Amino acid sequence: MDQIPLLSPYRMGNFDVSHRIVLAPLTRQRSYGNIPQKHAILYYSQRTTTGGFLISEGTAISQTGIGYKDIPGIWSKKQVEAWKPIVNAVHEKGGIFFCQLGHMGRISNNDFQPNGKAPISSTDKPIKGFSPPRKLTIDEIPQLITDYRVAARNAIEAGFDGVEIHAAFGHLLEQFMKDNINDREDEYGGSLEKRCRLTLEVVEAIVDEIGGDRVGIRLSPFEDFMESGDSNPQGLGLYMAATLNKYGILYCHVIKTRSSSCLHLLPAMRETFKGTFMVAGGFDREEGNKVVKEGGADIVAFGKLFLANPDLPKRFELDACLNKYDRTTFYSSDPVLGYTDYPFLEDDSCEKNQTFN
C-alpha cells in the first residue's frame, strides 16, 4: 500500500518529524488556578507518537494575558515546574513538543485581571461579552515584550522543544495587526507596517532569546474571530509571511475555516514564507492528504479530530473509523470526561464515516 502524504516523514529545521499530523493547540480549561495539572500528563502522552509534533494549549505569558478560567500560564516558577512532567511524558514517547505562548488582550474580563483592572488591548473599543479594555500605552509595550521573552525562556526551562507565538483568533497581537480593531495613531497603529510592529518585535525578542529554529507563529489574517477582521487580509498575510523570513523562524501556522472566502489566498502566503508552512482549520483525512500532496502545506494541524481520537495517526493510516467528539465537554473542568477517556482504536466500536458537528 502506498504511503499516504500525511504519514510521510518530514525534516522541519532540526527536527525529524515522522508524520505530518500535528496536534493543534487546543484550549481545554483544566489547569486549575492557571497551573498545569497531572492529568495533562496522560492527555498529551496519549496523543504522542515517536517523531510526532504536538503544540500545547494556549499558555498565558502573564497574569494580564488570562481571558478564560483555568487556562495554563508559564510566567511563574511554579508553572514551569508543573509543566516539566508533562513535557517529559511527551519526550519519553519520542514526541516533539512546542508551547503556544499567548495573551488574550481584550478577550478578557476585569475578574481575571490583576486588581480588577481593565484588560489591555491596542484599543479601548469593547467586544461583546467582555469587559471594556484600555489602550496599552507606549511606555507599557517594552514590559509586554519582556513578558513574551521571559515566557519563552521559561518554556525552554520546562523542557519544551520550542514555542509557538499566538498571533491569531483575535488575541492581543492580532488586535494590533488588524485595522478593524487597531485605531491607534502612534507608531503601533495606522499603516500595515506599524500595526504589525508589535508582533514582529515579539518575534525578534523571542528569536533573540531561544533561537529562530525553535520558534513558530500562528496567524489568521483571513478570518474574523472575535470581531477581528481586516480590510486587506491578503496584504496582511503576505506582508507577515515575507517579513517573518528575516527572522529565520521555524514555521508559520495559518488558520483557515470551512466558511472562509479567502482560501485561494493561502498558496501565495505559502509560496512567500521560506520555512515550514502549517495549516489548520477543519481538515479531515482526505483534505489533509490533498493539501500536502499538492504542496499547499508541509504539515497539517488537527484539533477536534485529534482531541477525540488520541491515536489519530494510526486511524488515518488504516483509514479507520473516528470517534465522534462531544462539544459539551470541550471546556469542562473534569480531569477525565471528554479529556482522557476517548477510546483508542483497539478499544473502540465506532462506525466509519460518522458525521461531525
PyMOL commands that set and color helices and strands:
alter all, ss='L'
color gray80, all
select helices_A, chain A and resi 5-7+32-34+39-46+63-65+77-92+110-112+114-116+138-157+172-177+192-195+197-210+212-214+233-247+263-272+285-293+304-308+312-318+327-329+345-347
alter helices_A, ss='H'
color red, helices_A
select strands_A, chain A and resi 10-12+15-17+21-23+53-55+59-60+96-102+120-121+134-135+162-167+215-219+251-255+276-280+299-302
alter strands_A, ss='S'
color yellow, strands_A
deselect
rebuild
show_as cartoon
